[in-house]
Structures are given as structure tokens and as C-alpha cells.
């Protein structure tokens, strides 16, 4: 067999890629600091590329990489790779999300301690010949409460180290179970409660629509009178930089330690030059050990992919034709919508997921459908970091169990798919079917039988059935210029529990939702957004 050629374009740990160098099936070429045109001249000979952050892999480069199968980013972020172009051309992009865990954890602790003792300003003054001990009265970590937002591997690593300093740990993470929190002496709470009790707060979440600006003016308004210290070694944008600057000026935030920013290099000069701000240029993963680990990780994954077609940390998906048979393609849209729909009906994340395939859909290999469902179910938590390749990996990491059932037939339908999400407090069951004549249809919501086509904007209202309630809802939506595309009413019995589902042409304003909740006999309102 002709050896696979791997091109290393950025400085990567030599020890990390030694496994590739020694493997008989791979030839490694290391060519650093090339321009786009220089890369284009040579890239056509290679099956795999390894980069860090210096080299940008553009669509032009990819168009000339006729043999390319895989791009490996020796690190976490992939902003320097044109993911859309790679996906379109069937090139898999992988990263190494775990290699920097220890380094990011330790950098968080270093930033927190440096900020607490005002070391940068003290160093600056002393090296300028000034001796001002009185100006640098710090605070101890001992006895303080540390609020951790995002209790993944890095968050837990910070918690363990902070406890050794005598800190009390409180945390917010939708997937943090009561048992895991109890076993690790962590008190679970929501973000608002965390803001009220924490002396220090550190964030360790991906940047998603749910986490963008999570630490903002509203958060700072809830902190206790003694103020708070803020650390971000995760992603720029989780903390609203303008609101943070104002909170620093107002004395609400006593100190901010920032390694990441909305734009990098940072443009908010007032923030990074503030007297009470400690800043570093995105150094969370910049240790010798971390760089060696990420290089080892991507090297091992390159070997596994070319030998066994195994992929663990892909940040995009292979072309559909490589993974999905013609038999399963018609079901991809409905499982995507079931994943998005079901998670929005739960107040808290699931601890268990059940998926049942019936009829034509219950073919031998439904793994691509399962992965598609799970990836869209987890999307609010992980954002772009989750996909059909790594969905089950992330589900396992979160401690969420899943079970698959297959049944060859189902009465009344040629195919039927049912999903059930359960946690300690609630459960959601959705059933769906699809056929060429009608497309995808949602036909079950919990105990209610329905029949409607999923759309971008859906409003579900749980209520007690009574005369006139549907008219009141329709009038209220009309008053606020929310146009109804379709309506479906389902109930268990006359004047008993019922639901009404509206598909809408536009999103329901918050003021309208508040008015709906004031209507007599309304129990609960769900707004669902599908893509």
C-alpha cells in the first residue's frame, strides 16, 4: 500500500507527531510559514493536514487539495479553517478538545490568584522603582465562594483545585446531576442564585446562543455588596465586555481576569487597560505539555481514521453519501426536528433518552438517525461543537443514558419514530412519521394525538378545556400581529386537560407570552423554534 502523506503546516510538538513519523503507513512532511499560494502549489499531494492557529486553510487551498481526506487542528478552535468548504468537499476536520484540559484549569487558577493579590500592578510599580505596599492589599481565596458556570472537565478541575484552597464551590450546569454534585461537594444552583452568593465566578462553557452574554448587566446587578471577581479562560463573548467594563468602573466587579475576548486581538482598550483587569493573550492551552498532548491526540486520530475509519473528535460531518443510505435520507429532517423540538419542551436536561423505530424506518443500521437526533438535542448546550460524529461521545460525557428499540411494524403507519426524554421531574414523548405525499408529520405530543407539519415557529399551550379559550388566544395573537398558519387542538376529555398547537409566521413577542399566561385556565406555554 502506498503510504499516506501528512503535511504539517504549523509548529507542532515533535514528540506529539512521533507516532505518525514512526508508522509505516504514513510519510510526514513539515513545512512551516508558507503563504496561501505556496500551500496551493504542494497541497495536492497530501491526504491529511495538521495545523494550529497560524495557518488559515481557505476554500482556494481546499479546491486544490484533490487527495485531501482530513484536516487536524492541534487544539480546540477551528476558526482558521473554512469548515463549510471542507464539508462541501467531503474533507473531515478534527480537533483535540481534551488536550488542553489541565493547562486551561491551571491557567484559570493562576489568573484567579494573580488577580486576587494584585500581582501585575505591584510588579509594574516595583520594576518602575516604586515601593507601595499599602496600594496592593489583596484578598484570600480561603473561605470564599467560587461560582463555576459550566461543570465539564475543566470546570471540575478548577473546583478540585479551588477546594484545596479552602473555597466553597457552587455551580451552574444544566447537565450536572444531583448525585455528581453531591459526591464532589458542589452546591447546584441557577445563574441568578450563583450571582448572589459568589465571591469569584469563572466560566467554562462553549459559546452558544444560550451562553453569549450570560454574564451581563443583569448578572452584576445581583451580586452582593462586597462585590465579585470574574475569570474567563473559556470563550470571548460569554461575558458582555461593555457591561463588565461598567461594573468595574462602578466597583461591583473588584477584578477581572481575562484570557479570551470577543475579538482577538482585543479591541476594547478601556477594558484591557483597566486598573483592576488582568489580561493574557489566549494562553489557556499554551504549555509544553498541552501542545504535546494535542499533537499526540490528532496523530492518533489520523492513524485511526485511515486504518479503521474511526472518528472521535470531528467538528464537521462527512458528506451524506458516505454515511447515509438512500433508504434513510427521507428521515433525516424529521429526526433533526425531533431533537430540536423535544429539548425545548423540557425545563431541565434529560437524564435518559429512549428512541423507538417502527416500520420501514427500523432498518438494520439507524445509527446516523440516532446521532442526528442527539446532535440537535444537545445543540443548545454545545453549539457548533456537537455534530453527528461526536454526538454520542458528548452524551456519554454528560452521563445521559440512551436506549434504542426497533419494531418491524406499526399499526396505521408505514413508519413511525418515537422519542422520550426523561429526568427526575418530567418527561416528554414525541411521535412522528413521514411519507412522500405528506412529508414529515408530528403525530404525538406526550399523551395527546395530533397531526401537523413542523415549522419554524410553534406555540404550544397547555390548558383546561373550556368554551371560548381558543378564541381568546387567537384574538390576543392577532392583536400583537402574530399570524397563525395552522392550529391543532387535542384533549383527553370534555373540559379536561388539553393542548393547542399553533404554527406561526413569526416569533411570539415576550409581552404576548406574558398576556397568554394571564388567561384563565392556561397552565403552561412553550415556544418552539426549528431550523
C-alpha positions in Angstrom: 0.0 0.0 0.0 1.2 3.5 -0.8 1.9 5.4 2.4 -0.5 8.3 3.3 1.2 11.7 3.1 0.6 14.2 6.0 1.6 17.8 5.7 2.4 19.7 9.0 2.0 23.5 8.3 2.4 25.0 11.8 4.8 24.5 14.7 3.6 21.3 16.4 5.2 19.3 19.1 7.8 16.9 17.5 7.2 14.4 20.3 3.4 14.6 19.6 3.7 13.6 16.0 6.4 11.0 16.5 3.7 8.2 16.3 3.0 9.3 12.7 6.7 9.5 11.8 7.3 6.0 13.0 4.2 4.4 11.4 5.0 2.6 8.2 1.7 3.8 6.6 2.5 7.5 6.9 5.0 10.0 5.5 5.2 13.3 7.4 6.4 16.5 5.7 6.9 19.5 7.9 6.8 22.9 6.0 6.2 26.0 8.2 5.3 29.6 7.4 4.0 29.0 3.9 1.8 31.5 2.1 -1.5 30.5 0.6 0.0 30.3 -2.9 2.9 28.2 -1.6 0.5 25.8 0.1 -1.7 25.5 -3.1 1.4 24.5 -5.0 2.1 21.4 -2.9 -1.2 20.5 -1.1 -2.4 18.3 -4.0 0.0 15.5 -2.9 -1.3 15.1 0.7 -4.1 13.1 2.3 -4.0 14.9 5.6 -3.0 18.3 7.0 -2.0 19.3 10.6 -2.3 23.0 11.6 -2.5 25.1 14.7 -3.7 28.7 14.6 -1.1 30.3 12.4 -2.1 28.9 9.0 -5.5 29.6 7.5 -7.0 26.8 5.4 -9.1 28.6 2.8 -11.5 27.4 0.2 -8.9 28.1 -2.5 -6.5 25.7 -0.8 -9.1 23.1 -0.4 -10.1 23.3 -4.1 -6.5 22.3 -5.0 -6.3 19.5 -2.4 -7.6 16.8 -4.6 -6.4 13.9 -2.4 -7.2 15.5 1.0 -9.3 13.5 3.3 -8.7 15.1 6.7 -7.6 18.3 8.4 -6.4 18.0 12.0 -6.3 21.1 14.2 -3.8 20.6 17.1 -6.0 22.4 19.5 -9.6 23.3 20.1 -10.6 26.3 18.0 -11.1 25.9 14.2 -11.7 29.5 13.2 -8.8 29.3 10.8 -10.3 26.5 8.8 -13.1 27.0 6.2 -15.4 24.4 7.7 -18.2 24.9 5.2 -15.9 24.4 2.2 -14.3 21.4 3.8 -17.7 19.8 4.5 -18.8 20.5 0.9 -15.7 18.8 -0.5 -16.0 15.8 1.9 -13.0 16.7 4.0 -13.3 15.8 7.7 -12.0 18.4 10.2 -10.9 17.1 13.6 -9.6 18.9 16.7 -8.2 17.9 20.1 -10.7 19.2 22.7 -9.3 17.4 25.7 -5.5 18.0 25.3 -5.6 21.4 27.0 -7.8 20.4 30.0 -5.0 20.6 32.6 -3.4 23.7 31.1 -6.7 25.6 31.0 -7.5 24.5 34.5 -4.2 25.7 35.9 -4.3 28.9 33.9 -7.7 29.6 35.5 -6.2 29.2 38.9 -3.2 31.3 38.0 -5.4 34.1 36.7 -7.6 34.0 39.8 -4.6 34.1 42.3 -2.8 36.8 40.3 -5.9 39.0 40.3 -6.7 38.3 44.0 -3.2 39.5 45.0 -2.9 42.4 42.5 0.4 41.0 41.2 0.6 42.7 37.8 0.2 46.2 39.2 2.5 45.5 42.1 5.2 44.1 39.7 4.8 47.1 37.4 5.3 49.6 40.2 8.2 47.8 41.7 10.1 47.5 38.4 9.5 51.2 38.0 11.3 51.9 41.3 8.1 52.4 43.3 7.6 50.7 46.7 3.9 50.9 47.5 2.9 48.0 49.8 -0.2 49.8 51.0 -1.6 50.1 47.5 -1.8 46.3 47.0 -3.9 44.8 49.7 -5.2 41.6 48.2 -7.9 39.1 49.2 -7.5 35.4 50.3 -9.2 32.6 48.4 -9.7 30.7 51.7 -13.3 30.8 52.9 -14.5 32.4 49.7 -17.3 31.1 47.5 -16.3 30.2 43.9 -19.1 30.1 41.3 -18.4 27.9 38.4 -20.6 28.2 35.2 -20.0 25.1 33.2 -19.1 22.0 35.1 -17.3 19.9 32.5 -13.8 18.6 32.7 -12.2 22.0 33.1 -14.9 23.3 35.5 -14.5 20.2 37.7 -10.7 20.5 37.5 -11.0 24.1 38.8 -13.4 23.0 41.5 -11.0 20.3 42.8 -8.1 22.8 43.0 -10.1 25.6 44.5 -11.3 23.3 47.2 -7.7 22.6 48.2 -7.5 26.4 48.9 -10.5 26.1 51.2 -13.0 27.6 48.8 -16.7 26.7 48.8 -17.9 25.6 45.4 -21.3 26.5 43.8 -22.0 25.6 40.2 -24.5 26.0 37.3 -24.6 23.4 34.6 -27.8 22.1 33.1 -26.3 18.6 32.9 -24.8 18.5 36.4 -26.7 15.7 38.2 -27.6 16.0 41.9 -25.5 12.8 42.6 -22.4 14.1 40.9 -22.7 17.5 42.6 -23.2 15.8 46.0 -20.3 13.4 45.5 -18.0 16.3 44.7 -19.2 18.6 47.4 -20.6 21.1 44.9 -23.9 23.0 45.5 -26.0 23.3 42.4 -27.9 26.5 41.7 -29.1 28.6 38.8 -27.1 31.5 37.4 -29.1 34.2 39.3 -28.6 32.4 42.6 -24.9 31.9 41.9 -24.5 35.7 41.3 -26.0 36.4 44.7 -23.6 34.2 46.7 -20.3 34.0 44.8 -17.1 36.0 45.7 -15.4 34.7 42.5 -17.0 33.5 39.3 -15.4 31.6 36.5 -16.9 30.4 33.2 -16.2 27.1 31.4 -18.8 26.7 28.7 -18.9 26.8 24.9 -20.1 30.0 23.3 -23.7 29.3 22.2 -26.8 31.5 21.8 -27.7 30.4 25.3 -24.3 31.4 26.8 -23.5 34.5 24.8 -23.6 37.5 27.2 -24.6 35.2 30.1 -22.6 37.4 32.4 -24.1 40.8 31.9 -25.6 43.8 33.5 -28.4 41.8 34.9 -25.9 39.3 36.5 -23.8 42.1 38.0 -27.0 43.8 39.5 -27.5 40.7 41.6 -24.0 40.4 43.2 -23.6 41.0 46.9 -22.5 44.4 48.3 -18.9 43.1 48.8 -18.5 42.7 45.0 -17.2 39.9 42.9 -14.1 38.8 40.9 -14.6 37.4 37.4 -12.4 35.0 35.4 -12.8 33.9 31.8 -10.4 31.4 30.3 -13.1 29.8 28.1 -14.6 31.8 25.2 -14.8 35.5 24.5 -18.4 36.7 24.4 -19.7 34.7 27.4 -19.1 37.8 29.5 -20.5 41.0 28.0 -17.4 43.2 27.7 -19.2 46.6 27.8 -21.3 45.5 30.9 -18.1 44.2 32.6 -16.3 47.5 32.0 -19.2 49.4 33.5 -19.3 47.1 36.5 -15.5 47.6 37.0 -16.0 51.3 36.9 -18.9 51.1 39.4 -16.9 48.9 41.8 -19.3 46.0 41.5 -16.6 43.9 39.9 -13.4 44.1 42.1 -11.3 42.4 39.5 -11.5 40.7 36.1 -9.0 38.1 34.8 -9.5 37.6 31.1 -7.6 35.3 28.7 -10.2 35.4 25.9 -12.1 38.2 24.1 -14.9 38.9 21.7 -12.3 39.9 19.1 -8.7 38.8 19.2 -6.5 40.8 19.5 -9.0 42.7 21.7 -10.4 46.0 20.5 -11.8 47.1 23.8 -8.7 49.0 25.0 -10.5 50.6 28.0 -11.3 47.1 29.3 -7.8 45.5 28.9 -6.1 48.7 30.3 -8.4 49.0 33.3 -6.6 49.2 36.7 -8.4 46.1 38.0 -8.1 43.9 34.9 -5.6 41.1 34.5 -5.2 40.0 30.8 -3.3 37.4 28.9 -3.3 36.7 25.1 -5.3 33.5 24.9 -2.8 31.4 26.8 -5.1 28.8 28.2 -3.6 26.0 26.1 -0.1 27.4 25.8 2.0 24.9 27.8 4.6 22.5 26.5 2.6 19.6 27.9 -0.7 20.7 26.3 0.9 21.2 22.9 2.4 17.7 23.2 -1.0 16.2 24.2 -2.9 17.8 21.4 -0.3 16.7 18.8 -0.5 13.1 20.2 -4.3 13.3 20.1 -4.6 14.3 16.5 -1.8 12.0 15.4 -3.6 9.0 17.0 -6.9 10.1 15.4 -5.3 10.4 11.9 -4.0 6.8 12.3 -7.3 5.5 13.5 -9.2 7.2 10.6 -7.0 5.9 7.8 -6.7 2.5 9.3 -10.2 1.9 10.7 -12.4 4.8 9.5 -12.9 5.7 13.2 -13.5 9.4 14.1 -14.0 10.7 17.6 -13.5 14.5 17.5 -14.8 15.6 14.2 -16.1 19.2 14.1 -17.9 18.6 10.8 -19.6 15.6 9.2 -18.6 13.6 6.2 -20.6 14.0 3.1 -24.1 12.5 3.5 -23.4 9.9 0.8 -20.6 8.4 2.8 -22.8 7.7 5.9 -26.4 7.6 4.9 -28.1 5.1 2.5 -30.8 6.3 0.2 -33.3 4.4 2.5 -32.6 6.7 5.4 -32.3 10.1 3.7 -36.0 10.8 3.9 -35.9 10.6 7.7 -33.0 13.0 8.4 -35.2 16.1 8.6 -37.7 14.6 11.0 -35.1 13.3 13.4 -33.4 16.7 13.4 -36.7 18.4 14.2 -37.5 15.9 16.9 -34.1 16.7 18.6 -34.7 20.4 18.5 -38.4 20.1 19.5 -38.0 17.7 22.4 -35.3 19.5 24.3 -37.3 22.8 24.2 -40.2 21.1 25.9 -38.1 20.2 28.9 -37.4 22.6 31.8 -34.3 20.7 32.7 -32.0 18.5 30.6 -32.7 14.8 30.3 -31.0 12.0 32.2 -32.3 9.3 29.9 -33.2 9.2 26.2 -35.3 6.5 24.5 -35.7 6.2 20.7 -38.1 3.8 19.1 -38.0 3.0 15.4 -41.1 1.3 13.9 -41.9 0.0 10.4 -39.8 1.0 7.3 -37.5 3.2 9.5 -36.5 0.2 11.6 -33.7 -0.8 9.3 -30.6 -2.7 10.4 -28.4 0.4 10.9 -30.2 3.5 12.2 -27.1 4.9 13.9 -27.0 8.0 11.6 -30.5 8.9 12.6 -29.8 8.4 16.3 -26.7 10.6 16.0 -28.6 13.3 14.1 -31.3 13.3 16.8 -28.8 13.5 19.7 -26.7 16.2 18.0 -29.7 18.5 17.6 -30.9 17.7 21.1 -27.6 18.8 22.5 -27.1 21.8 20.3 -28.4 24.4 22.8 -25.7 23.2 25.3 -22.7 22.6 22.9 -23.5 24.8 19.9 -21.3 24.1 16.9 -19.1 21.7 19.0 -21.6 18.9 18.6 -22.3 17.0 15.4 -23.3 13.6 14.1 -19.8 12.3 14.6 -19.3 13.2 18.3 -22.9 13.4 19.5 -22.9 10.0 21.3 -19.5 10.8 22.8 -20.8 14.1 24.3 -24.0 12.3 25.5 -21.8 9.8 27.4 -19.7 12.6 28.9 -22.8 14.2 30.2 -23.9 11.0 31.9 -27.1 10.7 29.8 -28.1 7.1 29.1 -29.9 6.2 25.9 -31.8 3.1 24.7 -32.8 2.1 21.1 -35.8 -0.1 20.2 -36.7 -1.4 16.8 -40.0 -2.9 15.7 -40.7 -4.1 12.2 -44.3 -2.9 12.0 -46.7 -0.3 13.5 -50.4 -0.1 13.0 -51.7 2.6 10.7 -48.3 3.9 9.5 -45.6 2.7 7.2 -43.0 4.3 9.5 -43.1 5.8 13.0 -40.4 7.3 15.2 -40.9 8.0 18.9 -38.5 9.7 21.3 -38.8 10.0 25.0 -36.7 12.3 27.2 -36.8 11.9 31.0 -35.3 13.5 34.1 -36.2 13.3 37.8 -39.0 15.9 37.4 -40.6 15.4 34.0 -40.7 13.5 30.7 -41.5 14.4 27.1 -42.7 12.0 24.4 -42.9 12.9 20.8 -44.0 10.7 17.9 -43.5 11.4 14.2 -43.9 9.9 10.8 -43.1 10.8 7.2 -44.2 9.8 3.7 -43.8 11.2 0.2 -47.3 12.5 0.0 -47.5 14.5 3.2 -43.9 15.0 4.2 -42.9 14.9 7.9 -45.7 15.0 10.5 -45.7 15.3 14.2 -48.4 12.9 15.4 -47.9 12.6 19.2 -47.1 15.1 22.0 -47.0 13.3 25.3 -50.4 11.7 25.7 -52.1 13.8 23.0 -52.6 12.6 19.4 -52.0 15.4 16.9 -51.2 15.7 13.2 -49.2 18.8 12.0 -46.2 19.6 10.0 -43.3 21.1 11.9 -42.5 24.7 11.1 -40.0 27.4 12.2 -42.3 28.9 14.8 -44.5 26.8 17.0 -46.5 27.7 20.1 -47.8 25.0 22.4 -50.2 25.9 25.2 -51.3 23.5 27.9 -54.7 24.4 29.4 -58.0 23.2 30.8 -60.6 22.9 28.0 -63.4 25.4 28.3 -65.7 27.3 25.9 -64.1 30.4 24.4 -60.4 29.8 25.3 -59.3 29.3 21.7 -61.0 32.5 20.6 -59.2 34.4 23.4 -55.9 33.1 22.3 -56.5 33.8 18.6 -57.6 37.3 19.4 -54.6 38.0 21.6 -52.1 36.8 19.0 -53.9 38.8 16.3 -53.7 42.0 18.5 -49.9 41.6 18.7 -49.6 40.9 14.9 -48.7 37.2 15.3 -50.1 35.5 12.3 -51.4 31.9 12.7 -50.6 29.5 9.9 -52.3 26.5 11.4 -53.9 25.3 14.6 -54.4 21.9 16.2 -56.4 21.1 19.4 -56.1 17.9 21.3 -57.7 16.9 24.6 -58.2 14.0 26.9 -61.8 14.6 27.8 -64.5 17.3 27.7 -63.5 20.3 29.9 -60.4 18.3 30.9 -56.7 18.8 30.2 -55.9 19.9 26.7 -53.2 21.4 24.4 -53.4 23.7 21.5 -50.6 23.9 18.9 -50.2 26.9 16.7 -47.7 27.1 13.8 -46.9 30.7 13.2 -45.5 33.0 10.6 -43.4 34.9 13.1 -41.9 34.6 16.6 -44.2 35.4 19.6 -43.1 38.5 21.5 -42.3 38.2 25.2 -45.1 40.6 26.0 -47.6 38.3 24.2 -46.4 35.3 26.2 -47.0 37.2 29.4 -50.6 38.1 28.3 -51.3 34.4 27.4 -50.2 33.2 30.9 -52.7 35.7 32.4 -55.6 34.0 30.6 -57.8 31.9 32.9 -57.2 28.1 32.6 -53.8 28.4 31.0 -51.2 26.1 32.7 -48.0 26.3 30.6 -46.7 27.8 27.4 -43.9 26.5 25.2 -42.3 28.4 22.3 -40.5 26.2 19.9 -38.0 27.3 17.2 -36.9 24.9 14.5 -34.4 25.3 11.7 
